[in-house]
Amino acid sequence: MTSLPFDPDVLRARYAQERDRRLRPDGIAQYVEVAGEFAGFAEDPWSGLPPAREPLTDEVDVAIIGAGFGGLLTGARLRELAVTRIRLIDKAADVGGTWYWNRYPGIACDVESYVYLPLLEEVGYIPTEKYAKGPEIFAHCRRIAEHYDLYRDACLHTEVREIRWDTAQSRWIVHTDRGDAIRARFISMANGYLQKPKLPGIPGISSFQGHTFHTSRWDYDYTGADLERLADKRIGVIGTGATAVQCVPHLARAAGGLSHPHIVTVFDAGISDERAYIAMELLKGRDLRQLRQEGWRATPAQAALIVRRVADALVATAETVRPGPGPTPAASAEETERILHWLDQPGVRLVSVEGTWASPARSVSVHRELFAAAAGSAVPSLQPPDADHRGLRPVR
């Protein structure tokens, strides 16, 4: 047997370690239920009140719960098999699932369109971009529904409350919030988990007095269609996944770019250093495809290089990024090296895409200290991470 260029047991242990870093003992309990005082976070901003209709008590061959990609694909394949009585049931006002709900600035697919979008050949469509934008994907969902005549018997604006088997009729009875009692020979569950927003169970979420909304229910009435109403706002973005990477650059430009610390993104525990760097570079106007061409992948070996490149970018913009009123002098080469040395200490972690660094142990912004260091003041001492921040690791 040919020897492997790596030790499988070491590799498995490494993956297990990375997995354990990302698991939390509280699981789903870490989130706040979108109900009661938080019910407004789940309201549909894209449609008005549902049109009035009489409750349905008819029968279908297949009731498909959910009208996202799963429901659309199921309906399409059933149509190809000559099944006629198909009913999509979804609480949204249209098909599309997550692509109906998510319409935040910059929304796009982070998987190649030709792989991600279903039924392209069947409906005769070619994506316009390698990574399609949200509106194009939503339009494709509607194209599928139209092509396969899935709108015909669909129940949109409708939420399923109960599905019960009726032995006497040998049918499933689907009860909804519209008073329906639909009979179905078969049920297909295509209800995705992305349609319901998750709220972080963090201190202050109940008492915060500022305007808040979930990115999957973007409030354009507040931000303006082009985000023009955010010019004088301080914006906090909780979360650091693909959504944050896509929408934060638009928020940064709307809020005055890097000339003032308007944009503060709180990075989740376990966020990769690559994503922190990419978010930072996108805020500066870099193109994500260019970053990919430079080889940015989430490999731990690049962590130290990422820290240094971000630090260089911070120092290079020291004249325009301000911790408060008044300009900050640009750093000299010697001062730059001092900052780089400081950033290499255990516990230093990027927590804001606009230029704020923090020690996980303290979980506080050291924006002022960083640029005080750039101006020649003393570099603050940092403490190593504590057990409460095990999801954050030192960048070395």
VOKEDREN-58340 format. One record per residue (C-alpha): residue number from 1; residue in three letters; x, y, z. Coordinates in Angstrom, 2 decimals. Each point is the difference from the previous one (the first is absolute). Layout:
 seq type      px      py      pz
 NUM  ALA       X       Y       Z
...
% end
This chain:
 seq type      px      py      pz
   1  MET    0.00    0.00    0.00
   2  THR    1.28    3.46   -0.90
   3  SER    0.72    2.05    3.10
   4  LEU   -2.10    3.11    0.42
   5  PRO    1.67    3.43    0.13
   6  PHE   -1.84    0.65    3.29
   7  ASP   -1.03   -1.82    3.15
   8  PRO   -3.76   -0.77   -0.19
   9  ASP   -0.29   -0.23    3.79
  10  VAL    1.57    3.43    0.42
  11  LEU   -2.31    1.41   -2.64
  12  ARG   -3.07   -1.53    1.66
  13  ALA    1.08    1.40    3.35
  14  ARG    0.43    3.43   -1.54
  15  TYR   -3.49   -0.07   -1.52
  16  ALA   -1.43   -1.20    3.31
  17  GLN    1.72    2.86    1.79
  18  GLU   -1.37    2.55   -2.47
  19  ARG   -3.47   -1.51    0.32
  20  ASP    0.10    0.15    3.80
  21  ARG    1.02    3.65   -0.16
  22  ARG   -3.19    0.80   -1.90
  23  LEU   -2.43   -1.97    2.14
  24  ARG   -1.81    1.61    2.90
  25  PRO   -1.53   -1.99    2.85
  26  ASP   -3.14    2.17   -0.05
  27  GLY   -0.70   -0.86   -3.65
  28  ILE   -3.15    1.62   -1.34
  29  ALA   -0.62    1.52    3.44
  30  GLN    2.60    2.65   -0.81
  31  TYR   -2.64    1.73   -2.14
  32  VAL   -3.01    2.05    1.04
  33  GLU   -3.37   -1.27   -1.22
  34  VAL   -1.56    2.31   -2.59
  35  ALA   -3.26    0.35    1.90
  36  GLY   -1.65    2.30    2.48
  37  GLU    1.89    3.29    0.18
  38  PHE    2.25   -1.21   -2.84
  39  ALA   -2.79   -1.13   -2.34
  40  GLY    0.50    3.10   -2.14
  41  PHE    3.35   -1.33   -1.20
  42  ALA   -1.83   -2.69   -2.00
  43  GLU   -2.62    2.20   -1.65
  44  ASP   -0.05    0.05   -3.80
  45  PRO    1.22    3.39   -1.28
  46  TRP   -0.49   -0.94   -3.67
  47  SER   -3.78   -0.29   -0.15
  48  GLY   -3.04    1.51    1.60
  49  LEU   -2.91   -1.81    1.57
  50  PRO   -0.81   -3.33   -1.67
  51  PRO   -2.91    0.09   -2.44
  52  ALA   -3.26   -1.21    1.47
  53  ARG   -1.16   -3.46   -1.04
  54  GLU   -2.33   -2.70    1.20
  55  PRO    1.51   -2.95    1.92
  56  LEU    0.88   -2.95   -2.23
  57  THR   -1.32   -3.52    0.60
  58  ASP    0.90   -1.54   -3.36
  59  GLU    2.27   -2.95   -0.75
  60  VAL    3.40   -0.16   -1.70
  61  ASP    2.31   -2.84   -0.88
  62  VAL    3.07    1.57    1.60
  63  ALA    0.18    2.89    2.46
  64  ILE    3.49    1.47    0.07
  65  ILE    0.78    1.93    3.17
  66  GLY    2.45    2.71   -1.02
  67  ALA    0.56    1.78   -3.30
  68  GLY    3.76    0.43    0.01
  69  PHE    2.40   -1.99   -2.18
  70  GLY   -1.03   -3.26    1.69
  71  GLY   -3.70    0.56   -0.62
  72  LEU    0.53    1.30   -3.52
  73  LEU    2.19   -2.96   -0.96
  74  THR   -2.49   -2.46    1.45
  75  GLY   -2.87    1.67   -1.84
  76  ALA    1.94    0.12   -3.25
  77  ARG    0.94   -3.68    0.07
  78  LEU   -3.56   -0.97    0.90
  79  ARG   -1.28    1.99   -2.99
  80  GLU    2.45   -1.86   -2.22
  81  LEU   -1.58   -3.23    1.32
  82  ALA   -3.45    1.29   -1.02
  83  VAL   -1.23    0.68    3.52
  84  THR   -2.61    2.72   -0.41
  85  ARG   -1.40    0.92    3.41
  86  ILE    3.01    1.56    1.73
  87  ARG   -0.27    2.71    2.62
  88  LEU    2.89    2.09    1.32
  89  ILE   -0.73    1.44    3.45
  90  ASP    2.21    2.76    1.35
  91  LYS   -0.33    2.86    2.49
  92  ALA    1.80    2.35   -2.42
  93  ALA   -1.85    2.00   -2.64
  94  ASP    1.94   -1.66   -2.81
  95  VAL    2.23   -2.97   -0.75
  96  GLY    3.72    0.11    0.60
  97  GLY    0.50   -0.91    3.63
  98  THR    3.09    1.69    1.36
  99  TRP    0.33    1.95   -3.28
 100  TYR   -3.43    1.47    0.60
 101  TRP    0.84    1.13    3.52
 102  ASN    3.59    1.17   -0.43
 103  ARG    0.27    3.20   -2.03
 104  TYR    2.71    1.86    1.88
 105  PRO    2.50    2.22   -1.87
 106  GLY    2.62   -2.04   -1.81
 107  ILE   -1.78   -3.33    0.31
 108  ALA    1.52   -2.64   -2.26
 109  CYS    0.65   -3.71   -0.14
 110  ASP    3.41   -1.13    1.24
 111  VAL   -0.21   -3.22   -2.04
 112  GLU    0.47    0.02   -3.78
 113  SER   -3.34    0.73   -1.65
 114  TYR    0.33   -2.84   -2.50
 115  VAL    0.26   -2.46    2.89
 116  TYR   -2.36    1.63    2.47
 117  LEU   -3.02    0.96   -2.10
 118  PRO   -2.25   -2.97   -0.77
 119  LEU   -1.80   -0.86   -3.23
 120  LEU    2.00    2.37   -2.20
 121  GLU   -0.10   -2.27   -3.03
 122  GLU   -3.63   -0.87    0.54
 123  VAL   -1.16    3.63   -0.07
 124  GLY    2.61    1.08   -2.57
 125  TYR    1.77    2.60    2.13
 126  ILE    3.69    0.93    0.29
 127  PRO    1.09    2.02    3.05
 128  THR    1.44    3.42   -0.83
 129  GLU    2.80   -0.29    2.56
 130  LYS    2.18   -2.69    1.50
 131  TYR   -1.31    1.02    3.43
 132  ALA   -3.56    1.13   -0.62
 133  LYS   -1.51    2.87    1.96
 134  GLY   -3.07   -0.47    2.16
 135  PRO   -2.55    1.61   -2.36
 136  GLU    1.08   -2.29   -2.85
 137  ILE   -0.34   -3.08    2.22
 138  PHE   -3.43    1.10    1.23
 139  ALA   -1.08    0.57   -3.60
 140  HIS    1.21   -3.51   -0.86
 141  CYS   -2.14   -1.45    2.79
 142  ARG   -3.03    1.71   -1.50
 143  ARG    1.03   -1.21   -3.46
 144  ILE   -0.07   -3.61    1.23
 145  ALA   -3.43    0.46    1.56
 146  GLU   -1.37    1.49   -3.20
 147  HIS    1.64   -2.57   -2.29
 148  TYR   -1.47   -2.93    1.95
 149  ASP   -3.33    1.69    0.73
 150  LEU    0.55   -0.21    3.75
 151  TYR   -1.77    3.26    0.73
 152  ARG   -3.32   -1.49   -1.14
 153  ASP   -1.04   -1.63    3.29
 154  ALA    2.57    1.59    2.31
 155  CYS   -1.00    1.32    3.42
 156  LEU    2.31    2.90    0.74
 157  HIS   -0.37    2.34    2.97
 158  THR   -0.92   -3.23    1.80
 159  GLU    1.66   -1.65    3.00
 160  VAL   -0.54   -3.66    0.83
 161  ARG   -1.09   -0.51    3.59
 162  GLU   -0.69   -3.74    0.09
 163  ILE    0.25   -3.10   -2.20
 164  ARG   -2.06   -2.93    1.21
 165  TRP   -0.68   -3.41   -1.54
 166  ASP   -3.71   -0.82   -0.38
 167  THR   -0.33   -3.76    0.10
 168  ALA   -3.61   -0.02   -1.17
 169  GLN    0.80    1.97   -3.15
 170  SER    3.54   -1.36   -0.46
 171  ARG    1.10    3.58   -0.56
 172  TRP    2.19    2.57    1.69
 173  ILE   -1.91    3.03    1.26
 174  VAL    2.03    3.21   -0.18
 175  HIS   -1.24    2.74    2.32
 176  THR    1.27    3.54   -0.55
 177  ASP   -0.26    3.45    1.54
 178  ARG   -2.54    0.89   -2.72
 179  GLY   -2.52   -2.54    1.25
 180  ASP    0.83   -2.54   -2.71
 181  ALA   -0.54   -3.74    0.42
 182  ILE    1.64   -1.29   -3.18
 183  ARG   -0.06   -3.73   -0.73
 184  ALA    3.12   -1.51   -1.55
 185  ARG    1.00   -3.50   -1.07
 186  PHE    3.65    0.81    0.60
 187  ILE    1.95    2.64    1.93
 188  SER    3.43    1.27   -0.99
 189  MET    1.81    1.94    2.69
 190  ALA    2.20    2.65   -1.59
 191  ASN   -0.16    2.54    2.82
 192  GLY    3.51    1.40    0.33
 193  TYR    1.48    1.37    3.20
 194  LEU    1.19    3.27   -1.58
 195  GLN   -3.44    1.59   -0.22
 196  LYS   -0.07    0.79    3.73
 197  PRO    2.47    2.61    1.27
 198  LYS    2.31   -0.85    2.89
 199  LEU    0.70    2.62    2.63
 200  PRO    3.14   -0.17    2.17
 201  GLY   -0.60   -0.51    3.70
 202  ILE    2.32    2.81    1.03
 203  PRO   -0.39    2.45    2.90
 204  GLY   -1.82    3.16   -1.00
 205  ILE   -2.04   -1.43   -2.86
 206  SER   -3.19    0.72    1.96
 207  SER    1.00    3.45    1.23
 208  PHE    1.71    1.44   -3.09
 209  GLN   -1.90    3.14   -1.01
 210  GLY    1.39    0.48   -3.51
 211  HIS   -1.61   -1.15   -3.23
 212  THR    0.58   -3.69   -0.68
 213  PHE   -0.94   -2.49   -2.68
 214  HIS    1.18   -3.36   -1.31
 215  THR    1.85   -0.08   -3.32
 216  SER   -2.56   -2.48   -1.34
 217  ARG   -2.68    2.63    0.62
 218  TRP    1.98    3.03   -1.17
 219  ASP   -1.73    3.26    0.91
 220  TYR    0.42    2.17   -3.10
 221  ASP   -2.59    2.40    1.39
 222  TYR    2.57    0.84    2.67
 223  THR    3.22   -0.25   -2.03
 224  GLY   -1.30    1.35   -3.29
 225  ALA    0.08   -1.93   -3.27
 226  ASP    3.65    1.01   -0.58
 227  LEU    0.82    0.18    3.74
 228  GLU    0.02    3.78   -0.32
 229  ARG   -1.60    0.43    3.44
 230  LEU    2.95   -1.56    1.80
 231  ALA    2.51    2.80   -0.58
 232  ASP   -0.17    1.20    3.60
 233  LYS   -0.52   -3.38    1.69
 234  ARG    2.17   -2.27    2.10
 235  ILE   -0.61   -3.54   -1.21
 236  GLY    0.56   -3.24    1.86
 237  VAL   -0.04   -3.32   -1.87
 238  ILE   -0.25   -3.13    2.13
 239  GLY    1.38   -3.01   -1.85
 240  THR    2.83   -0.64   -2.41
 241  GLY   -1.16   -2.52   -2.58
 242  ALA   -0.53    0.48   -3.70
 243  THR   -2.84    2.46    0.66
 244  ALA    2.27    2.36    1.94
 245  VAL    2.78   -0.26   -2.57
 246  GLN   -2.49    0.96   -2.71
 247  CYS   -1.96    2.80    1.69
 248  VAL    2.64    1.72    2.18
 249  PRO    1.89    1.60   -2.93
 250  HIS   -3.24    1.65   -1.15
 251  LEU   -0.71    1.19    3.53
 252  ALA    3.53    1.36    0.27
 253  ARG   -0.37    2.06   -3.14
 254  ALA   -3.41    1.28    1.06
 255  ALA    1.24    0.98    3.45
 256  GLY    3.02    1.95   -1.24
 257  GLY    2.52   -2.75   -0.73
 258  LEU    3.06   -0.14    2.26
 259  SER    0.11    3.66    0.93
 260  HIS   -1.82   -0.60    3.28
 261  PRO   -0.60   -3.13    2.08
 262  HIS   -3.65   -0.41   -0.97
 263  ILE    0.18   -3.66   -0.95
 264  VAL    0.69   -2.49    2.79
 265  THR   -0.45   -3.68   -0.72
 266  VAL    0.14   -2.29    3.02
 267  PHE    1.80   -3.15   -1.10
 268  ASP   -1.40   -3.33    1.15
 269  ALA    2.07   -2.45    1.97
 270  GLY    1.84   -2.25   -2.40
 271  ILE   -0.01    2.42   -2.94
 272  SER    2.85   -0.73   -2.35
 273  ASP    2.80    2.50   -0.36
 274  GLU   -0.47   -0.14   -3.78
 275  ARG   -3.54    1.29    0.27
 276  ALA    1.11    2.80    2.29
 277  TYR    2.61    1.04   -2.53
 278  ILE   -2.35   -0.29   -2.97
 279  ALA   -2.65    2.09    1.75
 280  MET    2.61    2.65    0.74
 281  GLU    1.22    0.07   -3.58
 282  LEU   -3.53    0.12   -1.43
 283  LEU   -0.69    3.06    2.10
 284  LYS    2.97    1.65   -1.67
 285  GLY   -1.54   -0.64   -3.41
 286  ARG    1.86   -3.17   -0.96
 287  ASP   -1.70   -2.51   -2.28
 288  LEU   -0.65   -3.40    1.58
 289  ARG    1.03   -1.80   -3.18
 290  GLN    3.35    1.78    0.13
 291  LEU    0.49   -1.16    3.58
 292  ARG   -0.77   -3.55   -1.05
 293  GLN    2.51    0.24   -2.81
 294  GLU    2.58    0.99    2.58
 295  GLY   -0.53   -3.38    1.60
 296  TRP   -2.01    0.91    3.07
 297  ARG   -1.35   -3.24    1.38
 298  ALA   -0.76   -0.82    3.62
 299  THR    3.33   -1.66    0.70
 300  PRO    1.44    0.49    3.50
 301  ALA    3.50    0.49   -1.41
 302  GLN   -1.05    3.36   -1.43
 303  ALA   -1.21    1.41    3.33
 304  ALA    3.18    1.93    0.85
 305  LEU    0.23    1.41   -3.53
 306  ILE   -3.63    1.11    0.19
 307  VAL    0.66    1.82    3.26
 308  ARG    2.98    1.81   -1.46
 309  ARG   -1.78    0.99   -3.20
 310  VAL   -3.01    1.32    1.91
 311  ALA    2.33    1.89    2.33
 312  ASP    1.77    1.53   -2.99
 313  ALA   -3.36    1.07   -1.38
 314  LEU   -0.97    1.54    3.33
 315  VAL    3.21    1.94    0.31
 316  ALA   -0.19    1.10   -3.64
 317  THR   -3.40    1.57    0.70
 318  ALA    0.96    1.51    3.36
 319  GLU   -0.47    3.52   -1.38
 320  THR   -3.64   -0.64   -0.90
 321  VAL   -1.20   -2.47    2.63
 322  ARG   -0.72    1.88    3.21
 323  PRO   -0.64   -1.36    3.49
 324  GLY   -1.74    3.29    0.78
 325  PRO    0.08    3.69   -0.93
 326  GLY    3.09    1.19   -1.79
 327  PRO    2.48   -1.76   -2.33
 328  THR    2.53   -2.57    1.07
 329  PRO    3.56    0.38   -1.34
 330  ALA    1.22   -2.67   -2.37
 331  ALA    2.29   -2.58    1.58
 332  SER    3.70   -0.16   -0.76
 333  ALA    1.71   -3.21   -1.06
 334  GLU    1.23   -0.50    3.58
 335  GLU   -3.47    0.55    1.43
 336  THR   -1.47   -2.34   -2.58
 337  GLU    2.35   -2.74    1.14
 338  ARG   -1.01    0.60    3.62
 339  ILE   -3.66   -0.44   -0.91
 340  LEU    0.77   -3.17   -1.94
 341  HIS    1.88   -1.34    3.00
 342  TRP   -2.94    0.86    2.21
 343  LEU   -2.47   -1.68   -2.35
 344  ASP    2.06   -3.17    0.10
 345  GLN   -0.50   -0.38    3.75
 346  PRO   -2.21   -2.85    1.25
 347  GLY   -3.58    1.08    0.44
 348  VAL   -0.09    2.76   -2.60
 349  ARG   -2.97   -0.45   -2.28
 350  LEU   -1.73    1.95   -2.74
 351  VAL   -3.56    0.79    1.08
 352  SER   -0.95    2.83   -2.31
 353  VAL    0.30    0.29   -3.74
 354  GLU    0.59    3.76    0.16
 355  GLY    3.15    0.02    2.06
 356  THR   -0.79   -1.07    3.55
 357  TRP    2.04   -2.70    1.67
 358  ALA   -0.76   -1.68    3.29
 359  SER    1.33   -2.45    2.52
 360  PRO   -2.42   -2.91    0.34
 361  ALA    0.66   -0.09    3.75
 362  ARG   -1.22    3.54    0.40
 363  SER   -2.49    0.06   -2.90
 364  VAL    0.42    3.75   -0.26
 365  SER    0.95    2.28   -2.84
 366  VAL    3.57    1.24   -0.04
 367  HIS   -0.57    2.27   -2.97
 368  ARG    1.34    3.03    1.83
 369  GLU    3.01   -1.87    1.35
 370  LEU    0.88   -1.32   -3.46
 371  PHE    0.15    3.41   -1.56
 372  ALA    1.60    1.49    3.09
 373  ALA    2.71   -2.60   -0.65
 374  ALA    0.13    1.11   -3.63
 375  ALA    0.54    3.55    1.24
 376  GLY    2.86   -1.07    2.24
 377  SER   -1.65   -0.58    3.36
 378  ALA    0.49   -3.06    2.14
 379  VAL   -1.29   -3.29   -1.37
 380  PRO   -2.59   -1.44    2.41
 381  SER    0.71   -3.22    1.80
 382  LEU   -2.32   -2.90   -0.79
 383  GLN   -1.13   -3.00    1.97
 384  PRO   -0.31   -3.49   -1.50
 385  PRO   -3.47   -1.36   -0.82
 386  ASP   -2.02   -1.45    2.86
 387  ALA   -2.26   -3.03    0.09
 388  ASP   -3.07    2.04   -0.85
 389  HIS    1.37    0.66   -3.47
 390  ARG    1.13   -3.47   -1.00
 391  GLY   -1.44    0.53   -3.46
 392  LEU    2.61    2.69   -0.64
 393  ARG    3.57   -1.05   -0.50
 394  PRO    3.18    2.06    0.00
 395  VAL    1.29    0.98   -3.42
 396  ARG    3.67   -0.90   -0.29
% end
